[in-house]
Structure formats: C-alpha cells, structure tokens
C-alpha cells in the first residue's frame, strides 16, 4: 500500500541503554498486526502446531461438544478455528486487536463457520455471568499489562462469566525457564523479503522480559522498531494469583514446547506451562427488573420550522418515515424510557422544567438548533448550561469538525495525508495566485449534508471553477468561505466508530461507495443530489458496500481514525470520510461527530455488515453515553463533564 509519497520513514532509535524505558504501558494495542503474523508465523501460522496444542488442552479439560467455550485473547483465532474443526459447536473468541479480529471474522465468513468473534477488552468482558463452561487463555496471551492488578482483573472477569464448577485453562510462558534461558540477541529471516533483529533483557524488578524487534524489508528498509514486555509467571506465582482471584482446584500440568518448522527463535513461546482452575461459586442471582428505567430525552430537528438543507425547505414524508423507524426501534429498547422533544421554540423551558427527571439527552438534532446547521453545537451547549448529560460531541468538537479546513489542519498536525486544497474567502475575486491542479472539487468550507456539492462541483478548468463559485455564492451566500480541493479518483471510503476511548469502542466494517451503476459522464461523488434529489441521475444509483482494501490500508485508516477521534474529542460515535488518490493513498476528507443516525444511513449500513441491527446500533450509542456518564460521576465530575 502506498500511504503517502512524502511519508516520513520509520524512526529507528539505534542503540539504547534501557529497553524497558521505551516500552509503552499499552504496547499491546498496536503490535498485533501483519508484522506479528510474519515474525511469529513459524508458530501462529503452523496449523500442525495449533492442532497438537488443542489436542493437548482437550486431553486435560475434556469438554463436551455442545458446551460453551471462550478462547480469550484469541488473536486471529487459530485455536478457535481448530476447536470448530474438531466439532465444538458453541465456540467464542475475543481479542483487543481490531486487525486480528477482523481477519478472524473474514475467515469465519469464507469458511462458513458459526464462530462468535468479538473485539473487546479482557478486563471488561461483555458476556453475562455464568455463561461459559470453559475459558481458555492460550498461546502465552496472559501477562501483557503493566500492572499485575490488570492481570488479576482478567481472571476475575473469567470467574464471573464461567458457570459454577466450570474450568479455566491458561497456557503461559514458563517464567523460571525464560529467566535462565532467554536469548539476549538474535536475528533471523522471516521470508525472502523480511528479516528481524531482536534484543531482550529482564526488567529492573526481573518480573518481565523486555523485548525489542527491528523488522526490516530488504528493499523498503526498516518497517518497524517496536518494544514490548511480558510478565514472567512461575508455577507458584500463577497458582497464587488464581487463588487470589477466587479459583479453586488449581493444577499445574505438563509443559508445552512447540518446534519451529523454520528453526527460528521462539522467544517466550519456547516453553510454556499449562494451568487449570475450577470455579467454586453459587449461580449468580438474576437481578429483578428495574422498576425505574433510565429516562432519556431525545432531541430532534423541528418539523414545524423551515430547513434550508432539505430540497423543499421542510420535512417531507421520507423524513417522517425515518423518524418513525427511529421511534419504533427505540421502543424495543426496554432499559430506557424515551421522551421526544422537537419544538425548538420552547425547548429551553421544557429542558429546565424536566432537568431533574432526565438521566441524559440523546442528541439527534443534526439539523441544528432552529434547523440551522451552524447552530448544531447550540444543543449540547444548552445541555451543558443546564448540567444535563448528553450523547455525542461537545460544542467544541462540533465547532471544530464543522470547519473542513480546521479538520485538515488537525490531520496534517497528526501527519495524516489530506488532499491538496486552499480556501477562497468572501473577498477573493481572482484565483490566479492559487496553485490549481485540475480536476478540483468545490465545496462550502463549513456545513454538512453535502449541501452545495453537486455534479457541477467537479471542475476541469478555470472557467468552470469561476462559474461554480459564482453559482455557489448565489445559492449559499456571498459571505461563505469556499474550499477548493484536489478531486480524488480512488475509492470513496467511510470508517465508523461507536463507543469511547481508550477501551470501550467498536470499529465498524469500512464501507465504500459503489459507483458502478452511475453513468460514465457523471463525476463519482456522493453529493447533495444523491442524498436529497429524487429527480437526479444520482438518485438510487449509489450503493454502499464493504470496502475491498489491503490489510495495510485498513490498518492505517483505523489507526488514523482512532487518533482523530481522540484529538478532536469525539464521543460515543463518529464517522470519518476518506478517499484514495490515484496512487492508492488514503486522504482524509472530513470528520463527522454525531453522524447521521437514520435507519438507512452510512453508520447503519456499516453496523449491518457487522451483524448489528439498527436497534442494536442505537442501543450501542446509548450504552456508550450512559457508561461514559457513569464513569464521569465515579471520577467526581459533574454531569456536563460526562
């Protein structure tokens, strides 16, 4: 994948005095990617090794074929798939790595398995109590966290989700053996193009093995210089931790020593110990249904007022159908009681009157206060003044993202590629001094819903550009700032995120616009006509499909969107629009906090590809807001800090 012709090369540190000082506390967030599958492929990619390991584990725990098994920290699912191959019908896999879980889901789909793979944090399992008969933590996937308390939290979560008398099995590196036998330095060829050099040392407290990997491509140079540290558990220390977490009948079984078919450095996989423990607890008592469900105020656009974004300036049958689909789906979410507020004339007074009865606001007013798009931030500002928690972006977040040029600047600050562009201010009457390379696309610098973007917006010469700017000013206003942007001809992509950083989020499948049914003479854009004008040749011609991207491109897009989500302080959900240039480089177009929530919108389409219904998607957003709000209260913040 070509990310950017001017992208800076990988920064290689050279010799360092202390490996430990370069290890990030959350190193595990970024390291499990395609490079991991390359460097550890002699074990994690060897199906014979995987089958031998599963056979060994099954000989110890002996589950029935129809029992519920969780492969916790499953990676790309090598053990999970082997369990399915051997006839186990209720197999689950969970891992934090979006890259590896996406890979596992694709293989599941391709091979027709019914394995439930989920991206998630092992410290915060979303499964109900007493759900699993067996939980397996395999392939030395235990001991990554900086704090031992986090490891203990993982075990307690396993205890909670296991049934009474169920079994936990852990396959973890033999700490005593590694302390005495680790290789301080090694290097090896991964394949004909890649080789890796490794350095290792014990941490200062000798409780972790610290490693550094420098991965090099023979033509591209260094592609990764990464540091990580894994805790060294002994037979005694892992037994003690299991006891502290509440497990009983703890047994240490045989060691397991895979053989690399490439005769390579196995690192911490070289010798591992197998430990089992049994859950002694009562069945969890089912909680009685809550008498008082949470009260949610849903704020929407005002159908009584003019809306300049809509073709006829008012809500039509399609808008009311969309609202009814929303209400129908929310009705099926029983944890909340919904009240709807769409009369903006008395909105402030109604909120003041009901502020003590509202747990939080579900802010779906993407039309803006009084249906003015520039006043979208007024709704969260109103909630903050009244100290009412609310979903989605803060006023500052919405203000930043409303301005496309500002978002471009933030992206460039984060070293992310954007299209070449410049802005035309209201007083600018000539464009000769600007570096114009046609074709370009003309769009209002502020605004949403693709207003002002049509098939005429793509210009191939100065005359077209001048005409479009004149028409745009006449239609939108002479006081607007206009963005002139390089027109990109590659795939038109959207990335959706639901949840909140650092841990409680889901990246939805990336989608692309399919323009194959569009007449060849029309520019391939999803503008105002495609969204709003039934008479347009764009109407019903566009489809959103799962994006066909390389693994490197997908990984880059997701990592970039997470950085933008954090930097722009998005909350609960957001959508990020990108387009590939003719070289295949992803370039950011815009960021949409509080993106379209309708049943047939881009976010719902992404969710559907993940197997998430419209109702479930709405519930995910609500839960994200509620959890964030509750966490803020725990941390001592006010309602509006949430």
C-alpha positions in Angstrom: 0.0 0.0 0.0 1.2 3.5 -0.8 0.2 5.7 2.1 2.0 8.9 1.1 4.9 9.6 -1.2 6.2 12.1 1.4 5.6 9.9 4.4 8.4 10.0 6.9 10.5 6.8 7.2 10.2 4.7 10.3 12.1 6.3 13.1 14.8 3.8 14.2 16.4 4.6 17.6 19.7 2.9 17.1 21.4 1.5 20.2 19.5 2.3 23.5 20.8 2.0 27.1 17.5 0.8 28.5 14.9 -1.3 26.6 12.5 -1.0 29.4 12.2 2.8 29.2 10.9 2.6 25.7 8.0 0.2 26.4 4.6 1.8 26.3 2.1 0.8 29.0 -0.3 -0.2 26.3 2.1 -1.6 23.8 -0.3 -4.4 23.0 -2.7 -2.0 21.3 -0.5 -1.6 18.2 1.8 -4.6 18.0 -0.6 -7.3 16.9 -0.8 -6.7 13.2 0.6 -8.1 9.9 4.1 -7.8 11.3 3.2 -10.0 14.2 1.8 -12.7 11.9 5.1 -12.5 9.9 7.5 -12.6 12.8 5.6 -15.3 14.8 4.3 -17.1 11.8 6.5 -20.2 12.4 4.2 -21.0 15.4 1.0 -19.0 15.0 0.7 -19.8 11.3 1.5 -23.5 11.7 -1.7 -25.5 11.7 0.0 -28.7 12.8 1.4 -26.9 15.9 -2.1 -25.5 16.7 -3.7 -28.9 16.3 -1.2 -30.5 18.6 -1.7 -27.8 21.2 -5.5 -28.1 21.1 -5.3 -31.9 21.3 -3.1 -31.4 24.4 -5.5 -28.9 26.1 -8.6 -31.1 25.3 -7.0 -34.2 26.8 -6.8 -32.2 30.1 -10.2 -30.5 30.3 -12.3 -32.9 28.1 -15.3 -30.6 27.2 -18.4 -32.0 25.6 -19.0 -30.9 22.0 -22.0 -28.8 22.8 -20.5 -26.9 25.8 -19.8 -23.2 25.7 -16.1 -22.3 25.2 -14.4 -18.9 25.1 -11.0 -18.5 23.5 -10.0 -15.4 25.4 -7.3 -13.2 23.8 -7.8 -15.4 20.7 -5.7 -13.3 18.3 -6.5 -14.3 14.7 -8.4 -17.3 16.0 -6.0 -20.2 15.3 -7.1 -22.2 18.4 -10.7 -21.1 18.0 -10.9 -22.5 14.4 -9.3 -25.7 15.4 -11.9 -26.2 18.1 -14.6 -25.7 15.5 -12.9 -28.1 13.1 -13.0 -30.7 15.9 -16.8 -30.4 16.2 -17.3 -27.9 19.0 -20.5 -26.1 18.2 -20.5 -23.2 20.7 -17.1 -21.5 20.3 -16.4 -17.8 21.1 -13.4 -15.7 20.5 -12.5 -12.3 22.0 -9.4 -10.1 21.4 -8.5 -6.4 21.7 -6.7 -6.3 18.3 -9.1 -5.0 15.6 -6.7 -6.2 12.9 -6.7 -9.8 14.2 -10.4 -10.0 15.0 -11.3 -8.6 11.5 -9.0 -11.3 10.0 -10.8 -14.0 12.1 -14.2 -12.8 11.1 -13.3 -12.8 7.4 -12.1 -16.4 7.7 -15.2 -17.3 9.5 -17.3 -15.9 6.7 -15.2 -17.5 4.0 -15.2 -21.0 5.6 -18.8 -20.9 6.7 -18.1 -21.4 10.5 -20.6 -20.2 13.1 -17.9 -18.8 15.5 -18.8 -15.7 17.5 -15.7 -13.4 17.3 -15.8 -10.2 19.2 -13.4 -7.3 19.6 -13.1 -6.4 23.3 -11.0 -5.9 26.4 -10.4 -9.0 28.5 -10.7 -6.8 31.7 -14.3 -5.8 30.8 -16.0 -8.8 29.3 -19.4 -8.1 27.9 -20.7 -11.7 28.4 -23.3 -12.4 31.1 -22.4 -14.1 34.4 -22.4 -17.9 34.4 -22.2 -18.1 30.6 -19.2 -20.4 29.7 -18.3 -23.9 30.6 -14.7 -23.4 29.7 -12.4 -20.4 29.2 -9.1 -20.9 27.5 -6.3 -18.3 27.5 -3.8 -19.8 25.1 -0.5 -19.1 23.3 1.1 -17.1 26.0 -1.6 -14.4 25.9 -1.6 -13.7 29.6 0.6 -11.1 31.3 0.7 -8.2 28.8 -0.5 -5.5 31.2 1.9 -3.2 33.0 0.1 -3.8 36.3 -0.4 -7.2 37.8 -3.7 -5.9 39.1 -4.9 -5.8 35.5 -4.0 -9.5 35.1 -6.0 -10.3 38.2 -8.9 -8.3 36.8 -8.8 -10.6 33.7 -9.0 -13.7 36.0 -11.9 -12.2 38.0 -13.8 -11.5 34.8 -13.2 -15.1 33.7 -14.5 -16.2 37.1 -17.7 -14.1 36.7 -18.5 -15.3 33.2 -17.8 -19.0 34.0 -20.5 -21.3 35.3 -20.2 -22.9 38.8 -17.8 -25.8 38.6 -16.6 -24.6 35.2 -12.9 -24.7 34.2 -10.3 -22.1 33.2 -7.2 -23.2 31.3 -4.2 -21.0 30.9 -1.2 -21.7 28.7 1.5 -19.2 29.8 5.3 -19.0 29.4 7.4 -20.8 32.0 8.9 -17.8 33.8 11.6 -19.7 35.6 12.9 -21.3 32.4 12.8 -18.0 30.4 14.7 -16.0 33.1 17.6 -18.5 32.8 17.5 -19.2 29.1 16.3 -16.2 27.1 18.4 -15.1 24.2 19.7 -11.5 24.7 20.2 -11.0 20.9 19.1 -12.9 17.8 18.2 -12.3 14.2 16.5 -14.4 11.5 15.0 -14.3 8.1 11.2 -14.3 8.2 10.9 -14.9 4.5 12.9 -13.9 1.4 12.0 -10.2 1.8 11.9 -9.7 5.6 14.3 -10.2 8.5 14.0 -9.4 12.2 16.6 -8.5 14.8 15.7 -8.9 18.5 17.1 -7.6 21.8 15.9 -8.8 25.2 16.6 -8.1 28.8 14.9 -8.6 32.2 13.1 -5.6 33.7 14.6 -4.0 36.7 12.4 -6.0 39.1 13.1 -9.1 37.0 9.3 -9.7 36.7 9.0 -9.1 33.0 11.0 -9.9 29.9 11.5 -6.8 27.8 11.9 -7.3 24.1 12.8 -5.1 21.1 12.1 -6.1 17.5 13.5 -4.3 14.5 11.8 -5.6 11.3 13.4 -4.9 8.0 12.4 -5.3 4.4 15.3 -5.8 2.0 14.1 -3.1 -0.3 11.9 -0.8 1.8 14.2 -0.7 4.8 13.1 -0.8 8.4 9.3 -1.2 8.7 9.0 -1.5 12.5 11.1 -0.8 15.6 8.9 -1.9 18.5 9.2 -2.6 22.2 7.1 -4.8 24.4 7.2 -6.5 27.8 5.5 -9.7 29.1 5.2 -10.8 32.7 7.1 -13.9 33.7 4.9 -16.2 35.8 6.3 -19.1 37.7 4.2 -22.2 38.6 3.9 -20.8 42.1 3.1 -17.2 41.2 0.3 -18.2 38.7 -1.2 -20.5 41.3 -1.2 -17.7 43.9 -2.8 -15.3 41.5 -5.5 -17.7 40.6 -6.2 -18.3 44.3 -6.4 -14.6 45.0 -8.9 -14.2 42.1 -11.1 -16.8 43.7 -10.4 -20.1 41.8 -10.1 -23.5 43.4 -8.6 -26.9 42.5 -5.7 -25.3 40.8 -3.4 -27.7 39.0 -0.2 -27.3 37.0 0.1 -29.8 34.2 2.8 -30.5 31.7 4.9 -28.0 29.8 4.4 -27.4 26.1 7.3 -26.8 23.7 6.5 -26.2 20.0 9.0 -26.8 17.3 9.6 -24.1 14.8 9.4 -25.5 11.3 11.8 -22.7 10.2 14.2 -23.4 13.1 13.7 -19.9 14.4 13.9 -18.1 17.7 10.7 -18.9 19.6 11.1 -16.3 22.3 8.6 -16.7 25.1 6.7 -19.4 23.2 9.7 -21.8 23.6 8.4 -23.4 26.9 5.0 -22.8 28.5 3.2 -24.3 31.4 -0.5 -25.4 31.4 -2.6 -24.5 34.4 -6.2 -25.3 35.1 -8.5 -24.0 37.8 -12.1 -24.6 38.8 -14.9 -22.1 39.7 -16.4 -22.8 43.1 -19.4 -20.3 43.4 -23.1 -20.2 43.5 -25.2 -19.4 40.5 -25.5 -15.7 40.1 -28.9 -14.5 41.2 -30.8 -12.8 38.5 -31.4 -9.2 39.2 -35.0 -8.2 39.5 -36.2 -6.0 36.6 -35.6 -2.3 37.4 -38.7 -0.5 38.4 -37.3 2.8 37.4 -35.7 2.7 33.9 -33.5 5.5 32.8 -35.2 8.5 31.4 -33.8 9.7 28.0 -34.8 12.9 26.3 -34.5 12.6 22.5 -33.9 16.0 20.9 -34.5 16.2 17.2 -34.9 18.8 14.4 -38.1 20.9 14.4 -40.6 19.8 11.7 -42.5 23.0 12.2 -39.7 25.2 11.0 -38.0 25.8 7.7 -34.9 23.6 7.0 -32.8 25.1 4.2 -30.9 21.9 3.8 -33.9 19.9 2.6 -34.9 20.4 -1.1 -38.4 21.9 -0.4 -37.2 23.6 2.8 -39.4 21.4 5.0 -39.7 17.9 6.5 -41.3 15.5 4.0 -42.8 12.0 4.1 -39.4 10.4 3.9 -38.3 12.4 7.0 -41.3 11.4 9.0 -40.8 7.7 7.9 -37.2 7.9 9.1 -38.4 9.4 12.5 -41.0 6.7 12.8 -38.3 4.0 12.2 -36.2 5.5 14.9 -39.1 5.6 17.4 -40.1 2.0 16.5 -36.6 0.8 17.2 -36.1 2.8 20.4 -39.5 1.4 21.7 -37.8 -2.1 21.7 -35.0 -1.0 24.0 -36.6 -1.6 27.4 -33.8 -0.2 29.6 -34.8 3.3 28.7 -37.9 5.4 28.7 -37.9 7.9 25.8 -39.4 11.3 25.6 -39.2 13.2 22.3 -38.6 17.0 22.0 -38.7 18.6 18.6 -40.3 22.0 19.3 -37.4 24.4 19.4 -39.5 27.4 20.4 -40.0 26.1 23.9 -37.0 23.7 24.1 -35.1 25.6 26.7 -38.1 25.9 29.0 -39.0 22.2 28.6 -35.5 21.1 29.5 -35.4 23.4 32.5 -38.7 22.1 33.7 -37.7 18.4 33.2 -34.0 18.6 34.0 -34.3 16.6 37.3 -36.3 13.9 35.5 -33.8 13.4 32.6 -30.9 11.0 33.0 -29.4 12.1 29.8 -30.2 13.6 26.4 -30.0 11.5 23.2 -28.9 14.3 20.9 -30.2 13.5 17.4 -30.6 17.1 16.4 -28.2 17.1 13.5 -30.3 19.7 11.8 -29.1 22.2 14.4 -31.0 24.5 16.8 -33.9 26.1 14.9 -32.9 23.8 12.0 -29.8 25.9 11.4 -26.8 23.7 10.7 -24.3 26.3 12.1 -26.2 26.0 15.4 -25.8 22.3 15.8 -23.4 23.0 18.7 -26.2 25.0 20.5 -28.0 21.8 21.7 -25.0 20.4 23.6 -24.2 23.9 24.8 -27.7 24.2 26.2 -27.3 20.8 27.9 -24.1 21.9 29.5 -25.6 25.1 30.8 -28.4 23.0 32.4 -26.0 20.4 33.6 -27.7 17.6 31.7 -25.5 14.8 30.3 -25.9 14.2 26.5 -24.8 11.9 23.8 -22.2 12.7 21.1 -19.8 15.6 20.6 -19.3 18.6 22.8 -19.8 22.1 21.4 -16.1 22.5 20.8 -15.9 19.2 18.9 -18.9 20.1 16.7 -17.4 23.5 16.0 -14.0 22.1 15.0 -15.5 19.4 12.7 -17.9 21.8 11.1 -15.0 23.6 9.6 -13.4 21.3 7.0 -10.2 23.5 6.7 -9.7 23.2 10.5 -10.0 19.4 10.4 -7.5 19.4 7.5 -5.0 21.3 9.8 -5.6 18.8 12.7 -5.0 15.9 10.3 -1.8 17.4 9.0 -0.6 18.1 12.5 -1.1 14.3 13.2 0.9 13.5 10.0 -2.1 12.2 8.1 -2.5 12.8 4.4 -5.2 15.2 3.1 -6.0 16.3 -0.5 -4.2 19.4 -1.7 -6.5 22.3 -1.2 -6.9 26.0 -0.5 -9.7 28.3 0.7 -11.4 31.2 -1.1 -12.5 33.9 1.3 -15.6 36.0 0.6 -13.4 39.0 -0.5 -11.3 36.9 -3.0 -12.3 37.6 -6.6 -9.3 36.0 -8.5 -7.7 32.6 -8.3 -4.6 33.1 -10.4 -2.3 33.2 -7.5 -3.5 29.8 -6.1 -1.7 26.6 -7.1 -4.6 25.0 -9.0 -4.1 21.5 -10.4 -7.2 20.2 -12.1 -9.6 18.5 -11.6 -10.8 20.0 -8.4 -14.0 19.8 -6.4 -15.6 23.0 -4.9 -17.5 22.8 -1.7 -18.5 25.1 1.2 -15.8 25.1 3.8 -18.5 24.8 6.5 -21.6 22.8 6.5 -22.8 19.2 6.3 -25.4 17.1 4.5 -23.3 17.7 1.3 -25.2 21.0 0.8 -23.6 22.9 -2.1 -21.9 19.8 -3.6 -23.3 18.7 -7.0 -22.1 17.2 -10.2 -21.1 20.7 -11.3 -18.8 21.0 -8.3 -16.1 19.0 -10.1 -14.2 21.4 -12.3 -11.6 20.7 -15.0 -10.6 24.3 -15.9 -10.6 27.9 -14.6 -13.8 28.9 -16.5 -15.7 26.0 -14.9 -14.3 26.9 -11.5 -15.3 30.6 -11.7 -18.8 29.7 -12.8 -19.3 27.2 -10.0 -18.0 29.6 -7.3 -20.4 32.3 -8.6 -23.4 29.9 -8.5 -22.4 28.6 -5.1 -22.2 32.1 -3.6 -25.5 33.0 -5.1 -27.1 29.9 -3.7 -25.5 29.6 -0.2 -24.4 33.2 0.5 -21.8 35.6 -0.5 -20.2 35.6 3.0 -19.2 31.9 2.9 -15.6 30.6 2.7 -15.2 28.1 -0.1 -12.8 25.1 -0.1 -11.1 24.2 -3.4 -9.9 20.7 -3.1 -8.0 18.3 -5.3 -10.5 15.9 -6.7 -9.5 12.3 -5.9 -10.5 9.5 -8.2 -9.9 6.5 -5.9 -12.3 4.6 -3.6 -14.7 6.7 -1.6 -14.5 5.3 2.0 -16.2 5.7 5.4 -15.0 4.5 8.8 -17.4 4.3 11.7 -16.6 4.1 15.4 -19.1 3.5 18.2 -18.0 3.8 21.8 -15.3 5.7 23.7 -11.6 5.6 24.0 -9.4 4.1 25.4 -11.1 0.7 25.8 -14.8 0.7 25.1 -15.2 1.1 21.4 -16.1 -0.8 18.3 -14.7 -0.1 14.8 -17.4 -1.0 12.3 -16.5 -2.5 8.9 -15.2 0.1 6.4 -17.6 0.8 3.6 -17.0 2.3 0.1 -19.4 3.8 -2.3 -20.1 1.7 -5.3 -20.5 3.9 -8.4 -20.7 1.1 -10.9 -24.4 1.9 -11.8 -23.6 5.6 -12.4 -23.4 6.9 -16.0 -19.8 7.3 -17.0 -20.1 11.0 -17.8 -21.0 11.9 -14.2 -18.3 12.5 -11.6 -18.2 9.8 -8.9 -19.3 11.7 -5.9 -21.9 11.2 -3.2 -23.2 14.8 -3.2 -26.4 16.6 -2.4 -28.2 15.2 -5.4 -27.5 11.6 -4.4 -28.9 12.2 -0.9 -31.8 14.6 -1.5 -33.0 14.9 -5.1 -35.2 12.0 -6.5 -35.0 13.7 -10.0 -31.2 13.5 -10.1 -29.4 10.8 -12.2 -27.6 10.0 -8.9 -30.8 9.0 -7.1 -30.8 5.3 -6.1 -27.7 4.7 -8.3 -25.2 4.5 -5.5 -24.7 1.6 -3.1 -22.6 1.3 0.0 -20.6 -2.0 0.1 -17.9 -3.4 2.3 -14.6 -1.9 1.2 -12.2 -4.2 -0.6 -8.9 -2.9 0.9 -5.4 -4.3 1.6 -4.7 -5.1 5.2 -2.1 -2.3 5.4 -4.7 0.3 4.1 -7.4 -0.9 6.6 -4.9 -0.8 9.5 -3.8 2.7 8.5 -7.3 4.0 8.3 -8.4 2.6 11.6 -5.3 3.8 13.4 -5.7 7.3 11.9 -9.4 7.5 12.8 -8.8 6.5 16.4 -6.2 9.3 16.6 -8.6 11.8 15.2 -11.4 10.5 17.5 -9.1 11.3 20.5 -7.6 14.6 19.2 -11.0 16.1 18.2 -12.6 14.8 21.4 -15.3 12.8 19.7 -17.7 10.9 22.0 -20.0 7.9 21.7 -19.9 7.6 17.9 -18.3 9.3 14.8 -17.8 8.7 11.1 -14.7 9.5 9.1 -14.7 10.1 5.4 -11.7 9.3 3.3 -10.8 8.9 -0.4 -8.0 7.2 -2.1 -6.0 9.2 -4.7 -4.8 7.6 -8.0 -1.8 6.1 -6.2 -4.0 4.4 -3.6 -3.1 6.8 -0.8 -5.9 7.4 1.7 -6.6 11.1 2.2 -8.9 12.5 4.9 -11.9 14.4 3.6 -13.9 15.2 6.8 -14.8 14.1 10.3 -18.5 13.7 11.3 -19.2 13.7 15.1 -22.9 12.9 15.7 -23.1 11.4 12.2 -26.4 10.5 10.5 -28.4 8.2 12.7 -31.2 7.2 10.3 -32.0 3.6 9.6 -30.6 3.7 6.0 -27.6 5.9 6.7 -23.9 5.1 6.4 -23.5 4.2 10.1 -26.4 1.8 10.0 -25.0 0.2 6.8 -21.7 -0.4 8.5 -23.4 -1.8 11.5 -25.4 -4.2 9.3 -22.2 -5.6 7.8 -21.1 -6.4 11.3 -24.4 -8.2 12.0 -25.6 -5.3 14.2 -29.3 -4.4 13.7 -30.5 -0.8 13.6 -32.0 -1.1 17.1 -28.8 -2.7 18.4 -26.7 0.1 16.9 -28.9 2.8 18.6 -28.5 0.8 21.9 -24.8 0.7 21.5 -24.7 4.5 21.2 -27.0 4.9 24.2 -24.9 2.5 26.3 -21.7 4.3 25.3 -23.2 7.6 26.5 -24.5 6.1 29.7 -21.3 4.3 30.6 -19.3 7.5 29.9 -21.6 9.5 32.0 -21.4 7.0 34.9 -17.7 6.9 34.7 -17.5 10.6 35.0 -19.6 10.5 38.1 -17.3 7.9 39.6 -14.3 10.1 38.8 -16.0 13.0 40.6 -17.0 15.1 37.5 -20.3 17.0 37.1 -23.0 15.8 34.8 -21.8 18.1 32.0 -18.3 16.8 32.2 -19.6 13.4 31.0 
